[in-house]
Amino acid sequence: MAGNASAASSVSFNDIQNHWAKTTIEWGVEKGIVKGYANGMFMPNQNVTEAEFIRMLVVGITGKDLEDNFITDNWSDKYYDFLHFKNYPVDGYDNPKNRNSYVNRAHVAELVSSSDGVNFSGDQAIQYVLGKKYANGRIKGENTIQGFMGGATITRAEVLQLIRNLVDHGMQEMYDRPLEVTSEARLPKLPTAWDTYRDEMYLAIRKKVFPNYTGYRMYDDGVNKIILTKTLQQNQTDTSVAVQFEQQLKGFSGVSLSNCTDIVQRNMMLDILNLYGFKVDNTFFKKIEEAEKNKKEVTVTVGGKTLVIDPQITSPTSYATVYYKWWN
């Protein structure tokens, strides 16, 4: 059980080496969200009970375990007390027998949405979780209420991935669940395949590029760009770098710099290009300088693919776009 198994974060579990959630499991153990078993196993595909889930949820979101303020009969009492007084729908509070029953995915959605300070249940809770991009459907590519499979159980690995998604989306606090049911007007729309792809790209850039640069913030423009900006002063921002995606291609299509002479923006551009398989180095800067100097496009072949450096002569000085000529 999540509450009383034993392992250290340095343990290499015998049953996760080829598992899809290996890195997430290692992350979860390191964060203290869950532990492995004394026999060196993690059992990633084992189903999770309600008691196990709420402990993982509390520790995962808040980043710490609850204190033992008094002696209780069951290790899960403090988690049930904590969430009950926040008005969360924890079945095991009134009926302790339910604590050891496997939790289903619809109930998981209800508890996760409660953490966001809304009161939804059933299909609406599922729509909220999908619309917020906290989770995907269990059926790959089907981010629908049916594809979420609310009546199915959820595994230890799946729970950790869900919690990691919540943390990656900035969830750090468990809000009180309102007494009244939340209005349907607050339900986000179910994501399209394009929304899902764009969100995946946002997280990829946030994990693999964004940490290398300080003083920047990033956001998805909601259409086809992920923007990395640097605040200059109040009410003024420098666009810096804009990563562009093509919906028809469902892939990377280009990266724009607001100032192609800025070394930080250049390095950021190199990181972006390398992230999407265009292995370029500092010599690529010479091509950019050539395009900027002559105010003409320069074409470069990288790994059999065509990149075009466009100096954007109608835009402000030093603005440039490097785009992938994918239709060629």
For each residue, the residues with C-beta under 8 A, 3 or more apart:
1: 4 5 49 51 52
2: 5 34 35 48 51 52 55 56 156
3: 51 52 55 75 76
4: 1 75
5: 1 2 35 36 37 38
6: 35 36 37 38
7: 11 13 29 35 36 37 38 40 42
8: 11 29
9: 26 29 30
10:
11: 7 8 29 36 40
12: 17
13: 7 16 17 25 36 40 41 42
14: 17 40 41
15: 19 41 42 43 44
16: 13 19 21 22 25 26 42 44
17: 12 13 14 22
18: 22
19: 15 16 22 25 44 157
20: 157
21: 16 24 25 44 157 158 160 161
22: 16 17 18 19 25 26
23: 26 27
24: 21 27 28 157 160 161 164
25: 13 16 19 21 22 28 29 42 44 156 157 160
26: 9 16 22 23 29 30
27: 23 24 30 31 160 164
28: 24 25 31 33 34 56 60 160 163 164
29: 7 8 9 11 25 26 32 33 34 35 36 42
30: 9 26 27
31: 27 28 59 60 63
32: 29 59 64 65
33: 28 29 56 59 60 160 163
34: 2 28 29 56 156 159 160
35: 2 5 6 7 29
36: 5 6 7 11 13 29 40 41 42
37: 5 6 7 40 41 42 43
38: 5 6 7
39:
40: 7 11 13 14 36 37
41: 13 14 15 36 37
42: 7 13 15 16 25 29 36 37 156
43: 15 37 46 156
44: 15 16 19 21 25 155 156 157
45: 155 156 157
46: 43 155 156
47: 102 153 154 155 156
48: 2 52 53 56 102 103 153 154 155 156 159
49: 1 52 53 99 100 101 102 103
50: 53 54 90 91 92 98 99 101 103 107
51: 1 2 3 54 55 76 79 80 92 99 100
52: 1 2 3 48 49 55 56 103 156
53: 48 49 50 56 57 103 108 111 154 159
54: 50 51 57 58 76 79 80 83 88 90 111
55: 2 3 51 52 58 59 76 79
56: 2 28 33 34 48 52 53 59 60 159 160 163
57: 53 54 60 61 111 112 115 163 174
58: 54 55 61 62 65 66 79 82 83 174
59: 31 32 33 55 56 62 63 64 65
60: 28 31 33 56 57 63 160 163 164 166 167
61: 57 58 115 163 166 167 171 172 173 174
62: 58 59 172 173 174
63: 31 59 60 172
64: 32 59
65: 32 58 59
66: 58 78 79 82
67: 78
68: 71 72 78
69: 78
70:
71: 68
72: 68 75 77 78
73: 77
74: 77 96 99
75: 3 4 72
76: 3 51 54 55 79 80 92 99
77: 72 73 74 80 81
78: 66 67 68 69 72 81 82
79: 51 54 55 58 66 76 82 83
80: 51 54 76 77 83 84 90 92 93 99
81: 77 78 84 85 93
82: 58 66 78 79 85 86
83: 54 58 79 80 86 88 90 93 111 114 174
84: 80 81 87 88 90 93
85: 81 82
86: 82 83 114 174 175 176 177
87: 84 114 119 176 177 178 179
88: 54 83 84 111 114 177
89: 107 110 111 114 121 177
90: 50 54 80 83 84 93 111
91: 50 94 95 98 101 107
92: 50 51 76 80 95 96 97 98 99
93: 80 81 83 84 90
94: 91
95: 91 92 98
96: 74 92 99
97: 92 100 101
98: 50 91 92 95 101
99: 49 50 51 74 76 80 92 96
100: 49 51 97
101: 49 50 91 97 98
102: 47 48 49 153
103: 48 49 50 52 53 107 108 153 154
104: 107 108 150 151 152 153 154
105: 108 109 126 138 148 149 150 151 152 153 154
106: 109 110 122 123 125 126 148 150 151
107: 50 89 91 103 104 110 111
108: 53 103 104 105 111 112 154 159 162
109: 105 106 112 113 120 125 126 128 129 135 148 150
110: 89 106 107 113 114 120 121 122 125
111: 53 54 57 83 88 89 90 107 108 114 115
112: 57 108 109 115 116 125 129 134 135 162 166
113: 109 110 116 118 119 120 125 128 129
114: 83 86 87 88 89 110 111 117 118 119 174 175 177
115: 57 61 111 112 166 171 174 175
116: 112 113 128 132 171 175
117: 114 175 176 177 178
118: 113 114 128 177 178 182 186
119: 87 113 114 177 178 179 180 181 182
120: 109 110 113 124 125 127 128 181 182 187
121: 89 110 124 125 181
122: 106 110 125 126 150
123: 106 126 127 145 150
124: 120 121 127 128 184 187
125: 106 109 110 112 113 120 121 122 128 129
126: 105 106 109 122 123 129 130 145 148 150
127: 120 123 124 130 131 145 187 188 190
128: 109 113 116 118 120 124 125 131 132 187 188
129: 109 112 113 125 126 132 134 135 148
130: 126 127 133 134 135 136 137 143 144 145 148 190 191
131: 127 128 187 188 189 190 191
132: 116 128 129 169 188
133: 130 165 169 191 195 196 199
134: 112 129 130 162 165 166 169
135: 109 112 129 130 148 162 165
136: 130 140 143 196
137: 130 140 141 142 143 144 147 148 149
138: 105 147 148 149 152
139: 142 147 149
140: 136 137
141: 137 147 193
142: 137 139 146 147
143: 130 136 137 147 148 190 191 193 196
144: 130 137 147 148 190
145: 123 126 127 130 148 150 190
146: 142 149
147: 137 138 139 141 142 143 144
148: 105 106 109 126 129 130 135 137 138 143 144 145
149: 105 137 138 139 146 152
150: 104 105 106 109 122 123 126 145
151: 104 105 106
152: 104 105 138 149
153: 47 48 102 103 104 105
154: 47 48 53 103 104 105 108 158 159 162
155: 44 45 46 47 48 158 159
156: 2 25 34 42 43 44 45 46 47 48 52 159 160
157: 19 20 21 24 25 44 45 160 161
158: 21 154 155 161 162
159: 34 48 53 56 108 154 155 156 162 163
160: 21 24 25 27 28 33 34 56 60 156 157 163 164
161: 21 24 157 158 164 165
162: 108 112 134 135 154 158 159 165 166
163: 28 33 56 57 60 61 159 160 166 167
164: 24 27 28 60 160 161 167 168
165: 133 134 135 161 162 168 169
166: 60 61 112 115 134 162 163 169 171
167: 60 61 163 164 170 171 172
168: 164 165 203 206 207
169: 132 133 134 165 166
170: 167
171: 61 115 116 166 167
172: 61 62 63 167
173: 61 62
174: 57 58 61 62 83 86 114 115
175: 86 114 115 116 117
176: 86 87 117
177: 86 87 88 89 114 117 118 119
178: 87 117 118 119 181 182
179: 87 119
180: 119
181: 119 120 121 178
182: 118 119 120 178 186
183: 186
184: 124 187
185:
186: 118 182 183
187: 120 124 127 128 131 184
188: 127 128 131 132
189: 131
190: 127 130 131 143 144 145
191: 130 131 133 143 195 196 199
192: 195 196
193: 141 143 196 197 250
194: 197 198 247 250
195: 133 191 192 198 199
196: 133 136 143 191 192 193 199 200
197: 193 194 200 201 245 250
198: 194 195 201 202 220 224 226 245
199: 133 191 195 196 202 203 220
200: 196 197 203 204
201: 197 198 204 205 226 243 245 252
202: 198 199 205 206 218 220 226
203: 168 199 200 206 207
204: 200 201 207 208 275
205: 201 202 208 209 210 218 226 228 243 272 275
206: 168 202 203 209 210 211 218
207: 168 203 204 210 211
208: 204 205 211 271 275
209: 205 206 212 213 228 268 271 272 275
210: 205 206 207 213 216 218 228
211: 206 207 208
212: 209 267 268 271
213: 209 210 216 228 264 268
214:
215: 230 231
216: 210 213 228 229 230 240
217: 228 229 230 231
218: 202 205 206 210 226 227 228 229
219: 226 227 229
220: 198 199 202 225 226 227
221: 224 225 226 227
222:
223:
224: 198 221 244 245 246 247 253
225: 220 221 242 243 244 245
226: 198 201 202 205 218 219 220 221 242 243 245
227: 218 219 220 221 239 240 241 242 243
228: 205 209 210 213 216 217 218 240 241 242 243 268
229: 216 217 218 219 237 238 239 240
230: 215 216 217 237 238 240
231: 215 217 236 237 238
232: 236 237 238
233: 236
234:
235:
236: 231 232 233
237: 229 230 231 232
238: 229 230 231 232 258 259
239: 227 229 242 256 258
240: 216 227 228 229 230 257 258 259 262 265 268
241: 227 228 255 256 257 258 265 268 269 272
242: 225 226 227 228 239 255 256
243: 201 205 225 226 227 228 252 254 255 272
244: 224 225 252 253 254 255 256 323
245: 197 198 201 224 225 226 249 250 251 252 253
246: 224 249 250 251 252 253 326
247: 194 224 250
248:
249: 245 246 253 326
250: 193 194 197 245 246 247
251: 245 246 276 326
252: 201 243 244 245 246 276 324
253: 224 244 245 246 249 323 324 326
254: 243 244 321 322 323 324
255: 241 242 243 244 269 272 273 321 322 323
256: 239 241 242 244 312 319 320 321 322
257: 240 241 260 262 265 266 269 318 319 320 321
258: 238 239 240 241 262 265 316 318 319
259: 238 240 262 265 318 319
260: 257 265 266 288 292 311 318 319 320
261: 292 318
262: 240 257 258 259 265 266 318
263: 266 267
264: 213 267 268
265: 240 241 257 258 259 260 262 268 269
266: 257 260 262 263 269 270 285 288
267: 212 263 264 270 271
268: 209 212 213 228 240 241 264 265 271 272
269: 241 255 257 265 266 272 273 322
270: 266 267 273 274 280 281 282 284
271: 208 209 212 267 268 274 275
272: 205 209 241 243 255 268 269 275 276
273: 255 269 270 276 278 279 280 284 302 307 322
274: 270 271 277 278 279 280
275: 204 205 208 209 271 272
276: 251 252 272 273 324
277: 274 303 305
278: 273 274 302 303 305 307 324
279: 273 274 302 303
280: 270 273 274 283 284 300 302 307
281: 270 284
282: 270 285
283: 280 286 287
284: 270 273 280 281 287 288 300
285: 266 282 288 289
286: 283 289 290
287: 283 284 290 291 298 300 309
288: 260 266 284 285 291 292 298 309 320 322
289: 285 286 292 293
290: 286 287 293 294 298
291: 287 288 294 295 296 297 298 309 310 311 320
292: 260 261 288 289 295 311 318 320
293: 289 290
294: 290 291 311
295: 291 292 311 313
296: 291 311
297: 291 308 309 310 311
298: 287 288 290 291 308 309
299: 306 307 308 309 325
300: 280 284 287 306 307 308 309
301: 304 305 306 307
302: 273 278 279 280 305 306 307
303: 277 278 279
304: 301
305: 277 278 301 302 324 325 326
306: 299 300 301 302 324 325 328
307: 273 278 280 299 300 301 302 322 323 324 325
308: 297 298 299 300 322 323 325
309: 287 288 291 297 298 299 300 320 321 322
310: 291 297 320 321 322 323
311: 260 291 292 294 295 296 297 319 320
312: 256 315 319 320 321
313: 295
314:
315: 312 319
316: 258 319
317:
318: 257 258 259 260 261 262 292
319: 256 257 258 259 260 311 312 315 316
320: 256 257 260 288 291 292 309 310 311 312
321: 254 255 256 257 309 310 312
322: 254 255 256 269 273 288 307 308 309 310
323: 244 253 254 255 307 308 310
324: 252 253 254 276 278 305 306 307
325: 299 305 306 307 308 328
326: 246 249 251 253 305
327:
328: 306 325
